[in-house]
Amino acid sequence: MRLRSLLLLSILLAAVLAACAAPVSAPPAAQPPAITHIRFALDWAIEGPSSPFLVALDKGYFAAEGLSVVIDRGTGSAGTVSRIAGGAYEMGYADINAMMEFNVKNPDKALQAIGIVYNTAPMTVFTLKDKGINSPQDLVGKKLGAPAGDAGRRLFPLFASQNGFDPNAVEWVTMEPALREVSLAKGEVDAITAFYGSGWFGLTRNNVPPDDIVAFMYADYGLPLYGNAVMASPAYLAANADAVKGFMRGLARGWQDSLADPAAAVEIIKRREPLVDAEVEQQRLQLAIDRHFLNDEVRQNGFGAVDPARLARSIEMVAQGFELSPAPSPEAVFTDAYLPPKEQRMPPN
C-alpha cells in the first residue's frame, strides 16, 4: 500500500514538473483596427467648391475616423445619383432635388440625404445689362437658352409663377451645355438658365465683364430650395452607421477649414488637379461660400442641417415643378441622424 502511494506521488510530481517546464504560449496578437472603405462620387469636376471633401481627405480627417475614402469626379447630379443607387459608389454628393426625382421614379433604389452642403440651390437666370431685363417680369417675350433637361429650365414655371408672370410667355432655345454661355455672350439669346457658379464663370470666360452680368438666382426670388447634399442608400446607412457618422465628422472639419482658409483649400485642390487655375478656383470657392455654403440658417443650425419647415415647402415645390407623384416625405428625403453634434459643425469665427 505504501509502495503504491509512493508510486502515485512520483507520477503526480513528474506531471507537475513537466507542466512547469512547458513553454508558455504567447498572448494573441492585437488585431489592427478595422478600416471601412468608402467609394465616394462628386457631382462634377474637382473644383474649388469640392474643397470640403478634398481637404478632409488630404488632412487625414477621414483616416482618423478609420475610413479609407476614394473620391472620384462626377458628370452631373443625375449620373451621380444613379451610380450610388446602382452600387458603383457607397456614398456621393449631388443635388437633393435630382435625388428626389430619382427616388419617386425608382422607389426600390431610393437614396437619402444626410447632410446639406449647398444650403441654397444654385439654379439661376442670367442675362446681360444691355438686354434691359431688370427684373424677372422683364423676361416676358424674351428668348431663353438652356439644355432640355436643365434643372433651372424645368423649374422655370415655378420661378415664373412665384414672380407673377406666365411661364409660357418666353421662347426657349434648346442647346448643348457648352454653348449656353457662349450664346448669351454672342447675343443669340436674351437670357439663359444655369447653376450660379457655372453660369457666372462661363460668362466671364467668354469675356463678359462681371459688371455686365445680371443674375436672378431662384433662391432669391421665391424658391427656397436646398442644393447639393451628401447621400447614400438607407440600407447602407443602417449597416454602416458608425462609418457614416465618422465620414460626416471628417467632412464637417474639411468644411470648416475651407471656410477659414480658402487659399489653403485650393492648394489642396491644385495638388489633386494640377491643371486647374488656382486663382479661378479660389474665386469659385469664395463664390460658393458666399452664395451657398454660408448664410444665416447655417450660422444658426450649423453645417449639414435643414430647417424642417423650409424642407417641407421645398419638397412641395420640387414635386410640383418636376410633376412627381406622390411627393416624397421629408423623413424619406433627409435625416440628420448621422451629423455630428451641433457644436462640432459650426462655421469658424
Short mmCIF file of the C-alpha atoms (twelve columns), coordinates in Angstrom:
data_MODEL
# 
_entry.id   MODEL 
# 
loop_
_atom_site.group_PDB 
_atom_site.id 
_atom_site.type_symbol 
_atom_site.label_atom_id 
_atom_site.label_alt_id 
_atom_site.label_comp_id 
_atom_site.label_asym_id 
_atom_site.label_seq_id 
_atom_site.Cartn_x 
_atom_site.Cartn_y 
_atom_site.Cartn_z 
_atom_site.pdbx_PDB_model_num 
ATOM 1   C CA . MET A 1   0.000   0.000  0.000   1 
ATOM 2   C CA . ARG A 2   2.842   2.333  0.929   1 
ATOM 3   C CA . LEU A 3   4.659   1.427  -2.272  1 
ATOM 4   C CA . ARG A 4   1.581   2.232  -4.347  1 
ATOM 5   C CA . SER A 5   1.223   5.642  -2.651  1 
ATOM 6   C CA . LEU A 6   4.857   6.486  -3.339  1 
ATOM 7   C CA . LEU A 7   4.415   5.467  -6.948  1 
ATOM 8   C CA . LEU A 8   1.341   7.679  -7.399  1 
ATOM 9   C CA . LEU A 9   3.128   10.589 -5.708  1 
ATOM 10  C CA . SER A 10  6.087   10.211 -8.065  1 
ATOM 11  C CA . ILE A 11  3.845   10.187 -11.113 1 
ATOM 12  C CA . LEU A 12  1.985   13.318 -9.900  1 
ATOM 13  C CA . LEU A 13  5.264   15.140 -9.166  1 
ATOM 14  C CA . ALA A 14  6.586   14.291 -12.622 1 
ATOM 15  C CA . ALA A 15  3.422   15.637 -14.246 1 
ATOM 16  C CA . VAL A 16  3.681   18.897 -12.292 1 
ATOM 17  C CA . LEU A 17  7.339   19.340 -13.240 1 
ATOM 18  C CA . ALA A 18  6.553   18.638 -16.897 1 
ATOM 19  C CA . ALA A 19  3.784   21.210 -16.881 1 
ATOM 20  C CA . CYS A 20  6.079   23.799 -15.331 1 
ATOM 21  C CA . ALA A 21  8.731   23.111 -17.939 1 
ATOM 22  C CA . ALA A 22  6.325   23.502 -20.878 1 
ATOM 23  C CA . PRO A 23  6.805   26.714 -22.873 1 
ATOM 24  C CA . VAL A 24  4.315   29.488 -22.117 1 
ATOM 25  C CA . SER A 25  2.203   30.296 -25.183 1 
ATOM 26  C CA . ALA A 26  2.455   33.878 -26.439 1 
ATOM 27  C CA . PRO A 27  -0.598  36.125 -25.973 1 
ATOM 28  C CA . PRO A 28  -2.710  36.555 -29.108 1 
ATOM 29  C CA . ALA A 29  -1.512  39.373 -31.362 1 
ATOM 30  C CA . ALA A 30  -3.551  42.562 -31.182 1 
ATOM 31  C CA . GLN A 31  -5.910  42.924 -34.127 1 
ATOM 32  C CA . PRO A 32  -5.418  46.052 -36.253 1 
ATOM 33  C CA . PRO A 33  -8.351  48.469 -36.130 1 
ATOM 34  C CA . ALA A 34  -10.988 47.797 -38.761 1 
ATOM 35  C CA . ILE A 35  -10.854 50.065 -41.802 1 
ATOM 36  C CA . THR A 36  -14.037 50.895 -43.708 1 
ATOM 37  C CA . HIS A 37  -13.556 51.558 -47.404 1 
ATOM 38  C CA . ILE A 38  -15.873 54.154 -48.964 1 
ATOM 39  C CA . ARG A 39  -16.076 54.946 -52.665 1 
ATOM 40  C CA . PHE A 40  -17.419 58.487 -52.950 1 
ATOM 41  C CA . ALA A 41  -18.665 60.262 -56.102 1 
ATOM 42  C CA . LEU A 42  -18.790 64.026 -56.519 1 
ATOM 43  C CA . ASP A 43  -21.424 65.751 -58.633 1 
ATOM 44  C CA . TRP A 44  -18.988 67.287 -61.104 1 
ATOM 45  C CA . ALA A 45  -15.307 68.008 -61.707 1 
ATOM 46  C CA . ILE A 46  -12.915 68.539 -58.808 1 
ATOM 47  C CA . GLU A 47  -13.032 72.317 -58.431 1 
ATOM 48  C CA . GLY A 48  -12.892 74.948 -55.703 1 
ATOM 49  C CA . PRO A 49  -16.341 74.116 -54.269 1 
ATOM 50  C CA . SER A 50  -15.235 70.464 -53.883 1 
ATOM 51  C CA . SER A 51  -12.705 71.539 -51.266 1 
ATOM 52  C CA . PRO A 52  -14.512 70.341 -48.091 1 
ATOM 53  C CA . PHE A 53  -14.182 66.758 -49.335 1 
ATOM 54  C CA . LEU A 54  -10.628 67.056 -50.632 1 
ATOM 55  C CA . VAL A 55  -9.417  68.934 -47.544 1 
ATOM 56  C CA . ALA A 56  -10.864 66.249 -45.256 1 
ATOM 57  C CA . LEU A 57  -9.138  63.579 -47.329 1 
ATOM 58  C CA . ASP A 58  -5.796  65.393 -47.617 1 
ATOM 59  C CA . LYS A 59  -5.554  66.321 -43.935 1 
ATOM 60  C CA . GLY A 60  -6.356  62.808 -42.749 1 
ATOM 61  C CA . TYR A 61  -9.701  63.634 -41.178 1 
ATOM 62  C CA . PHE A 62  -11.342 60.602 -42.782 1 
ATOM 63  C CA . ALA A 63  -8.378  58.367 -41.918 1 
ATOM 64  C CA . ALA A 64  -8.625  59.475 -38.281 1 
ATOM 65  C CA . GLU A 65  -12.166 58.050 -38.299 1 
ATOM 66  C CA . GLY A 66  -10.960 54.655 -39.539 1 
ATOM 67  C CA . LEU A 67  -12.010 55.320 -43.125 1 
ATOM 68  C CA . SER A 68  -10.258 54.699 -46.422 1 
ATOM 69  C CA . VAL A 69  -12.033 57.072 -48.811 1 
ATOM 70  C CA . VAL A 70  -11.633 57.287 -52.588 1 
ATOM 71  C CA . ILE A 71  -13.148 60.424 -54.146 1 
ATOM 72  C CA . ASP A 72  -13.995 60.470 -57.861 1 
ATOM 73  C CA . ARG A 73  -15.287 63.314 -60.007 1 
ATOM 74  C CA . GLY A 74  -18.832 63.174 -61.369 1 
ATOM 75  C CA . THR A 75  -20.523 64.064 -64.627 1 
ATOM 76  C CA . GLY A 76  -23.656 65.682 -63.217 1 
ATOM 77  C CA . SER A 77  -26.010 65.097 -60.305 1 
ATOM 78  C CA . ALA A 78  -28.324 62.730 -62.173 1 
ATOM 79  C CA . GLY A 79  -25.413 60.464 -63.061 1 
ATOM 80  C CA . THR A 80  -24.038 60.503 -59.525 1 
ATOM 81  C CA . VAL A 81  -27.417 59.588 -58.044 1 
ATOM 82  C CA . SER A 82  -27.732 56.677 -60.478 1 
ATOM 83  C CA . ARG A 83  -24.222 55.408 -59.715 1 
ATOM 84  C CA . ILE A 84  -24.827 55.401 -55.967 1 
ATOM 85  C CA . ALA A 85  -28.169 53.655 -56.396 1 
ATOM 86  C CA . GLY A 86  -26.557 51.103 -58.714 1 
ATOM 87  C CA . GLY A 87  -23.841 50.242 -56.197 1 
ATOM 88  C CA . ALA A 88  -20.827 51.685 -58.019 1 
ATOM 89  C CA . TYR A 89  -20.318 54.036 -55.042 1 
ATOM 90  C CA . GLU A 90  -21.274 53.685 -51.400 1 
ATOM 91  C CA . MET A 91  -21.871 57.414 -50.945 1 
ATOM 92  C CA . GLY A 92  -21.896 60.573 -53.020 1 
ATOM 93  C CA . TYR A 93  -22.637 64.244 -53.404 1 
ATOM 94  C CA . ALA A 94  -25.397 65.520 -55.680 1 
ATOM 95  C CA . ASP A 95  -28.366 67.853 -55.995 1 
ATOM 96  C CA . ILE A 96  -31.015 66.854 -53.465 1 
ATOM 97  C CA . ASN A 97  -33.760 67.804 -55.929 1 
ATOM 98  C CA . ALA A 98  -32.371 65.412 -58.550 1 
ATOM 99  C CA . MET A 99  -32.294 62.752 -55.831 1 
ATOM 100 C CA . MET A 100 -35.968 63.377 -55.033 1 
ATOM 101 C CA . GLU A 101 -36.932 62.930 -58.661 1 
ATOM 102 C CA . PHE A 102 -34.919 59.716 -58.913 1 
ATOM 103 C CA . ASN A 103 -36.475 58.336 -55.722 1 
ATOM 104 C CA . VAL A 104 -40.042 58.860 -56.913 1 
ATOM 105 C CA . LYS A 105 -39.264 57.210 -60.248 1 
ATOM 106 C CA . ASN A 106 -37.178 54.403 -58.688 1 
ATOM 107 C CA . PRO A 107 -38.694 53.738 -55.252 1 
ATOM 108 C CA . ASP A 108 -36.869 50.413 -54.873 1 
ATOM 109 C CA . LYS A 109 -33.497 52.183 -55.257 1 
ATOM 110 C CA . ALA A 110 -34.256 55.368 -53.329 1 
ATOM 111 C CA . LEU A 111 -31.451 57.305 -51.631 1 
ATOM 112 C CA . GLN A 112 -31.497 59.535 -48.566 1 
ATOM 113 C CA . ALA A 113 -29.639 62.795 -47.947 1 
ATOM 114 C CA . ILE A 114 -27.674 63.023 -44.695 1 
ATOM 115 C CA . GLY A 115 -26.002 66.437 -44.870 1 
ATOM 116 C CA . ILE A 116 -26.652 69.616 -46.856 1 
ATOM 117 C CA . VAL A 117 -23.583 71.355 -48.295 1 
ATOM 118 C CA . TYR A 118 -25.261 73.828 -50.694 1 
ATOM 119 C CA . ASN A 119 -27.777 75.439 -48.364 1 
ATOM 120 C CA . THR A 120 -29.251 77.312 -51.338 1 
ATOM 121 C CA . ALA A 121 -29.961 75.715 -54.702 1 
ATOM 122 C CA . PRO A 122 -27.875 77.301 -57.488 1 
ATOM 123 C CA . MET A 123 -30.491 77.495 -60.284 1 
ATOM 124 C CA . THR A 124 -30.290 80.974 -61.820 1 
ATOM 125 C CA . VAL A 125 -31.457 83.046 -64.787 1 
ATOM 126 C CA . PHE A 126 -28.570 85.016 -66.299 1 
ATOM 127 C CA . THR A 127 -28.845 87.952 -68.655 1 
ATOM 128 C CA . LEU A 128 -26.747 90.984 -69.599 1 
ATOM 129 C CA . LYS A 129 -27.305 94.629 -68.750 1 
ATOM 130 C CA . ASP A 130 -27.748 95.686 -72.361 1 
ATOM 131 C CA . LYS A 131 -30.764 93.369 -72.653 1 
ATOM 132 C CA . GLY A 132 -32.812 95.702 -70.456 1 
ATOM 133 C CA . ILE A 133 -34.009 92.853 -68.229 1 
ATOM 134 C CA . ASN A 134 -34.029 94.343 -64.752 1 
ATOM 135 C CA . SER A 135 -36.496 92.007 -63.042 1 
ATOM 136 C CA . PRO A 136 -37.895 88.522 -63.663 1 
ATOM 137 C CA . GLN A 137 -41.066 90.057 -65.114 1 
ATOM 138 C CA . ASP A 138 -38.974 91.632 -67.873 1 
ATOM 139 C CA . LEU A 139 -38.317 88.134 -69.262 1 
ATOM 140 C CA . VAL A 140 -41.775 88.133 -70.860 1 
ATOM 141 C CA . GLY A 141 -41.414 87.950 -74.631 1 
ATOM 142 C CA . LYS A 142 -37.692 87.125 -74.418 1 
ATOM 143 C CA . LYS A 143 -35.664 84.235 -75.822 1 
ATOM 144 C CA . LEU A 144 -34.091 81.929 -73.214 1 
ATOM 145 C CA . GLY A 145 -31.447 79.264 -73.836 1 
ATOM 146 C CA . ALA A 146 -30.743 76.025 -71.941 1 
ATOM 147 C CA . PRO A 147 -30.372 72.273 -72.436 1 
ATOM 148 C CA . ALA A 148 -33.686 70.428 -72.412 1 
ATOM 149 C CA . GLY A 149 -33.022 68.728 -69.068 1 
ATOM 150 C CA . ASP A 150 -31.529 71.735 -67.288 1 
ATOM 151 C CA . ALA A 151 -32.896 71.970 -63.743 1 
ATOM 152 C CA . GLY A 152 -33.379 75.740 -63.980 1 
ATOM 153 C CA . ARG A 153 -35.359 75.338 -67.183 1 
ATOM 154 C CA . ARG A 154 -37.527 72.587 -65.728 1 
ATOM 155 C CA . LEU A 155 -38.274 74.649 -62.632 1 
ATOM 156 C CA . PHE A 156 -38.780 77.854 -64.617 1 
ATOM 157 C CA . PRO A 157 -42.608 77.572 -64.484 1 
ATOM 158 C CA . LEU A 158 -42.379 77.710 -60.676 1 
ATOM 159 C CA . PHE A 159 -39.970 80.646 -60.861 1 
ATOM 160 C CA . ALA A 160 -42.369 82.455 -63.196 1 
ATOM 161 C CA . SER A 161 -45.446 81.796 -61.080 1 
ATOM 162 C CA . GLN A 162 -43.635 82.954 -57.927 1 
ATOM 163 C CA . ASN A 163 -42.777 86.192 -59.719 1 
ATOM 164 C CA . GLY A 164 -46.141 86.943 -61.276 1 
ATOM 165 C CA . PHE A 165 -45.800 86.152 -64.983 1 
ATOM 166 C CA . ASP A 166 -46.848 83.427 -67.406 1 
ATOM 167 C CA . PRO A 167 -44.065 80.838 -67.924 1 
ATOM 168 C CA . ASN A 168 -45.328 80.301 -71.472 1 
ATOM 169 C CA . ALA A 169 -44.640 83.945 -72.313 1 
ATOM 170 C CA . VAL A 170 -40.978 83.182 -73.093 1 
ATOM 171 C CA . GLU A 171 -39.398 81.358 -76.040 1 
ATOM 172 C CA . TRP A 172 -36.989 78.515 -75.286 1 
ATOM 173 C CA . VAL A 173 -33.970 77.664 -77.422 1 
ATOM 174 C CA . THR A 174 -32.563 74.195 -76.717 1 
ATOM 175 C CA . MET A 175 -28.769 73.898 -76.828 1 
ATOM 176 C CA . GLU A 176 -25.839 71.866 -75.555 1 
ATOM 177 C CA . PRO A 177 -24.398 72.933 -72.180 1 
ATOM 178 C CA . ALA A 178 -21.111 74.000 -73.788 1 
ATOM 179 C CA . LEU A 179 -22.948 76.538 -75.962 1 
ATOM 180 C CA . ARG A 180 -25.115 78.075 -73.265 1 
ATOM 181 C CA . GLU A 181 -22.940 80.945 -72.003 1 
ATOM 182 C CA . VAL A 182 -21.464 81.452 -75.474 1 
ATOM 183 C CA . SER A 183 -24.920 82.019 -76.938 1 
ATOM 184 C CA . LEU A 184 -25.707 84.715 -74.376 1 
ATOM 185 C CA . ALA A 185 -22.321 86.392 -74.781 1 
ATOM 186 C CA . LYS A 186 -22.849 86.498 -78.565 1 
ATOM 187 C CA . GLY A 187 -26.358 87.890 -78.244 1 
ATOM 188 C CA . GLU A 188 -28.068 84.855 -79.752 1 
ATOM 189 C CA . VAL A 189 -30.444 84.630 -76.773 1 
ATOM 190 C CA . ASP A 190 -31.642 87.171 -74.222 1 
ATOM 191 C CA . ALA A 191 -31.066 85.020 -71.143 1 
ATOM 192 C CA . ILE A 192 -30.037 81.531 -70.038 1 
ATOM 193 C CA . THR A 193 -30.692 79.250 -67.089 1 
ATOM 194 C CA . ALA A 194 -27.655 77.747 -65.363 1 
ATOM 195 C CA . PHE A 195 -26.220 76.980 -61.950 1 
ATOM 196 C CA . TYR A 196 -24.906 80.181 -60.410 1 
ATOM 197 C CA . GLY A 197 -21.217 79.293 -60.342 1 
ATOM 198 C CA . SER A 198 -21.022 77.630 -63.743 1 
ATOM 199 C CA . GLY A 199 -23.028 80.403 -65.415 1 
ATOM 200 C CA . TRP A 200 -21.021 83.209 -63.844 1 
ATOM 201 C CA . PHE A 201 -17.625 81.776 -64.704 1 
ATOM 202 C CA . GLY A 202 -18.841 80.589 -68.101 1 
ATOM 203 C CA . LEU A 203 -19.754 84.161 -68.991 1 
ATOM 204 C CA . THR A 204 -16.549 85.722 -67.680 1 
ATOM 205 C CA . ARG A 205 -14.540 83.102 -69.597 1 
ATOM 206 C CA . ASN A 206 -16.323 84.395 -72.690 1 
ATOM 207 C CA . ASN A 207 -15.071 87.914 -71.990 1 
ATOM 208 C CA . VAL A 208 -18.245 89.250 -70.396 1 
ATOM 209 C CA . PRO A 209 -17.276 91.850 -67.761 1 
ATOM 210 C CA . PRO A 210 -18.662 90.925 -64.316 1 
ATOM 211 C CA . ASP A 211 -20.409 94.300 -64.054 1 
ATOM 212 C CA . ASP A 212 -22.425 93.455 -67.181 1 
ATOM 213 C CA . ILE A 213 -23.866 90.246 -65.719 1 
ATOM 214 C CA . VAL A 214 -27.405 90.284 -64.287 1 
ATOM 215 C CA . ALA A 215 -28.402 87.231 -62.231 1 
ATOM 216 C CA . PHE A 216 -31.757 86.151 -60.792 1 
ATOM 217 C CA . MET A 217 -30.991 83.218 -58.506 1 
ATOM 218 C CA . TYR A 218 -34.161 81.261 -57.824 1 
ATOM 219 C CA . ALA A 219 -33.406 81.175 -54.087 1 
ATOM 220 C CA . ASP A 220 -33.632 84.977 -54.018 1 
ATOM 221 C CA . TYR A 221 -36.908 85.037 -55.954 1 
ATOM 222 C CA . GLY A 222 -39.338 82.828 -54.096 1 
ATOM 223 C CA . LEU A 223 -37.895 79.305 -54.424 1 
ATOM 224 C CA . PRO A 224 -36.194 78.413 -51.110 1 
ATOM 225 C CA . LEU A 225 -34.837 75.089 -52.359 1 
ATOM 226 C CA . TYR A 226 -31.863 73.243 -50.920 1 
ATOM 227 C CA . GLY A 227 -28.996 72.269 -53.211 1 
ATOM 228 C CA . ASN A 228 -26.232 69.672 -53.110 1 
ATOM 229 C CA . ALA A 229 -26.107 67.128 -50.302 1 
ATOM 230 C CA . VAL A 230 -24.253 64.018 -49.169 1 
ATOM 231 C CA . MET A 231 -26.371 60.923 -49.781 1 
ATOM 232 C CA . ALA A 232 -26.445 57.132 -49.686 1 
ATOM 233 C CA . SER A 233 -28.950 54.298 -49.664 1 
ATOM 234 C CA . PRO A 234 -30.868 53.774 -46.405 1 
ATOM 235 C CA . ALA A 235 -29.644 50.161 -46.333 1 
ATOM 236 C CA . TYR A 236 -26.005 51.244 -46.491 1 
ATOM 237 C CA . LEU A 237 -26.575 53.905 -43.843 1 
ATOM 238 C CA . ALA A 238 -28.170 51.442 -41.439 1 
ATOM 239 C CA . ALA A 239 -25.467 48.805 -41.955 1 
ATOM 240 C CA . ASN A 240 -22.559 51.255 -41.641 1 
ATOM 241 C CA . ALA A 241 -23.840 53.838 -39.186 1 
ATOM 242 C CA . ASP A 242 -20.549 54.347 -37.321 1 
ATOM 243 C CA . ALA A 243 -18.539 54.746 -40.533 1 
ATOM 244 C CA . VAL A 244 -21.069 57.209 -41.959 1 
ATOM 245 C CA . LYS A 245 -21.017 59.256 -38.762 1 
ATOM 246 C CA . GLY A 246 -17.221 59.288 -38.954 1 
ATOM 247 C CA . PHE A 247 -17.372 60.455 -42.560 1 
ATOM 248 C CA . MET A 248 -19.646 63.348 -41.624 1 
ATOM 249 C CA . ARG A 249 -17.387 64.324 -38.706 1 
ATOM 250 C CA . GLY A 250 -14.417 64.434 -41.055 1 
ATOM 251 C CA . LEU A 251 -16.358 66.353 -43.697 1 
ATOM 252 C CA . ALA A 252 -17.508 68.954 -41.169 1 
ATOM 253 C CA . ARG A 253 -13.849 69.598 -40.324 1 
ATOM 254 C CA . GLY A 254 -12.971 69.887 -44.018 1 
ATOM 255 C CA . TRP A 255 -15.833 72.353 -44.491 1 
ATOM 256 C CA . GLN A 256 -14.690 74.456 -41.538 1 
ATOM 257 C CA . ASP A 257 -11.107 74.545 -42.827 1 
ATOM 258 C CA . SER A 258 -12.280 75.531 -46.316 1 
ATOM 259 C CA . LEU A 259 -14.194 78.483 -44.910 1 
ATOM 260 C CA . ALA A 260 -11.348 79.501 -42.614 1 
ATOM 261 C CA . ASP A 261 -8.646  79.462 -45.317 1 
ATOM 262 C CA . PRO A 262 -9.957  79.209 -48.907 1 
ATOM 263 C CA . ALA A 263 -6.478  79.757 -50.374 1 
ATOM 264 C CA . ALA A 264 -5.045  76.773 -48.498 1 
ATOM 265 C CA . ALA A 265 -8.050  74.685 -49.520 1 
ATOM 266 C CA . VAL A 266 -7.443  75.492 -53.181 1 
ATOM 267 C CA . GLU A 267 -3.784  74.490 -52.805 1 
ATOM 268 C CA . ILE A 268 -5.066  71.021 -51.924 1 
ATOM 269 C CA . ILE A 269 -7.327  71.064 -54.992 1 
ATOM 270 C CA . LYS A 270 -4.318  72.085 -57.092 1 
ATOM 271 C CA . ARG A 271 -2.270  69.145 -55.818 1 
ATOM 272 C CA . ARG A 272 -5.058  66.784 -56.829 1 
ATOM 273 C CA . GLU A 273 -5.754  68.511 -60.172 1 
ATOM 274 C CA . PRO A 274 -2.525  70.236 -61.309 1 
ATOM 275 C CA . LEU A 275 -4.097  71.689 -64.463 1 
ATOM 276 C CA . VAL A 276 -6.669  73.867 -62.682 1 
ATOM 277 C CA . ASP A 277 -6.157  77.617 -62.407 1 
ATOM 278 C CA . ALA A 278 -5.723  78.226 -58.667 1 
ATOM 279 C CA . GLU A 279 -6.857  81.850 -58.895 1 
ATOM 280 C CA . VAL A 280 -10.067 80.907 -60.704 1 
ATOM 281 C CA . GLU A 281 -10.761 78.040 -58.305 1 
ATOM 282 C CA . GLN A 282 -10.304 80.291 -55.291 1 
ATOM 283 C CA . GLN A 283 -12.807 82.712 -56.807 1 
ATOM 284 C CA . ARG A 284 -15.141 79.800 -57.492 1 
ATOM 285 C CA . LEU A 285 -14.812 78.569 -53.911 1 
ATOM 286 C CA . GLN A 286 -15.368 82.034 -52.455 1 
ATOM 287 C CA . LEU A 287 -18.486 82.443 -54.577 1 
ATOM 288 C CA . ALA A 288 -19.785 79.083 -53.296 1 
ATOM 289 C CA . ILE A 289 -19.067 80.126 -49.706 1 
ATOM 290 C CA . ASP A 290 -20.842 83.458 -50.126 1 
ATOM 291 C CA . ARG A 291 -23.840 82.164 -52.079 1 
ATOM 292 C CA . HIS A 292 -24.319 78.543 -50.967 1 
ATOM 293 C CA . PHE A 293 -22.187 77.313 -48.050 1 
ATOM 294 C CA . LEU A 294 -22.820 80.044 -45.519 1 
ATOM 295 C CA . ASN A 295 -25.918 82.061 -44.637 1 
ATOM 296 C CA . ASP A 296 -27.978 82.944 -41.571 1 
ATOM 297 C CA . GLU A 297 -29.581 79.493 -41.433 1 
ATOM 298 C CA . VAL A 298 -26.182 77.772 -41.435 1 
ATOM 299 C CA . ARG A 299 -24.851 80.189 -38.826 1 
ATOM 300 C CA . GLN A 300 -27.786 79.220 -36.607 1 
ATOM 301 C CA . ASN A 301 -28.094 75.479 -37.269 1 
ATOM 302 C CA . GLY A 302 -24.569 74.518 -38.303 1 
ATOM 303 C CA . PHE A 303 -23.200 72.644 -41.297 1 
ATOM 304 C CA . GLY A 304 -25.372 69.947 -42.848 1 
ATOM 305 C CA . ALA A 305 -28.689 70.646 -41.140 1 
ATOM 306 C CA . VAL A 306 -32.051 71.681 -42.594 1 
ATOM 307 C CA . ASP A 307 -34.924 73.829 -41.430 1 
ATOM 308 C CA . PRO A 308 -37.848 71.351 -41.312 1 
ATOM 309 C CA . ALA A 309 -40.499 73.826 -42.491 1 
ATOM 310 C CA . ARG A 310 -38.312 75.018 -45.356 1 
ATOM 311 C CA . LEU A 311 -37.530 71.438 -46.393 1 
ATOM 312 C CA . ALA A 312 -41.226 70.536 -46.446 1 
ATOM 313 C CA . ARG A 313 -42.013 73.594 -48.573 1 
ATOM 314 C CA . SER A 314 -39.165 72.882 -50.973 1 
ATOM 315 C CA . ILE A 315 -40.345 69.289 -51.434 1 
ATOM 316 C CA . GLU A 316 -43.804 70.579 -52.362 1 
ATOM 317 C CA . MET A 317 -42.269 72.924 -54.936 1 
ATOM 318 C CA . VAL A 318 -39.998 70.288 -56.466 1 
ATOM 319 C CA . ALA A 319 -42.850 67.787 -56.644 1 
ATOM 320 C CA . GLN A 320 -44.944 70.391 -58.465 1 
ATOM 321 C CA . GLY A 321 -42.142 71.515 -60.767 1 
ATOM 322 C CA . PHE A 322 -40.947 68.008 -61.667 1 
ATOM 323 C CA . GLU A 323 -44.503 66.595 -61.654 1 
ATOM 324 C CA . LEU A 324 -43.674 63.982 -59.015 1 
ATOM 325 C CA . SER A 325 -46.448 61.864 -57.580 1 
ATOM 326 C CA . PRO A 326 -46.618 61.058 -54.800 1 
ATOM 327 C CA . ALA A 327 -44.471 63.772 -53.266 1 
ATOM 328 C CA . PRO A 328 -41.815 62.222 -51.012 1 
ATOM 329 C CA . SER A 329 -41.980 62.753 -47.266 1 
ATOM 330 C CA . PRO A 330 -39.368 64.942 -45.556 1 
ATOM 331 C CA . GLU A 331 -38.258 61.930 -43.491 1 
ATOM 332 C CA . ALA A 332 -37.573 59.918 -46.635 1 
ATOM 333 C CA . VAL A 333 -35.634 62.769 -48.237 1 
ATOM 334 C CA . PHE A 334 -33.377 63.762 -45.331 1 
ATOM 335 C CA . THR A 335 -32.157 62.570 -41.949 1 
ATOM 336 C CA . ASP A 336 -29.827 64.325 -39.518 1 
ATOM 337 C CA . ALA A 337 -29.096 61.091 -37.638 1 
ATOM 338 C CA . TYR A 338 -25.528 60.919 -38.970 1 
ATOM 339 C CA . LEU A 339 -24.479 64.513 -38.347 1 
ATOM 340 C CA . PRO A 340 -22.051 65.279 -35.517 1 
ATOM 341 C CA . PRO A 341 -23.286 67.384 -32.588 1 
ATOM 342 C CA . LYS A 342 -24.094 70.967 -33.499 1 
ATOM 343 C CA . GLU A 343 -21.096 72.404 -31.644 1 
ATOM 344 C CA . GLN A 344 -18.761 70.337 -33.867 1 
ATOM 345 C CA . ARG A 345 -20.146 71.698 -37.142 1 
ATOM 346 C CA . MET A 346 -20.474 75.426 -36.609 1 
ATOM 347 C CA . PRO A 347 -18.743 77.813 -39.035 1 
ATOM 348 C CA . PRO A 348 -15.373 79.215 -37.961 1 
ATOM 349 C CA . ASN A 349 -15.290 82.662 -36.394 1 
# 
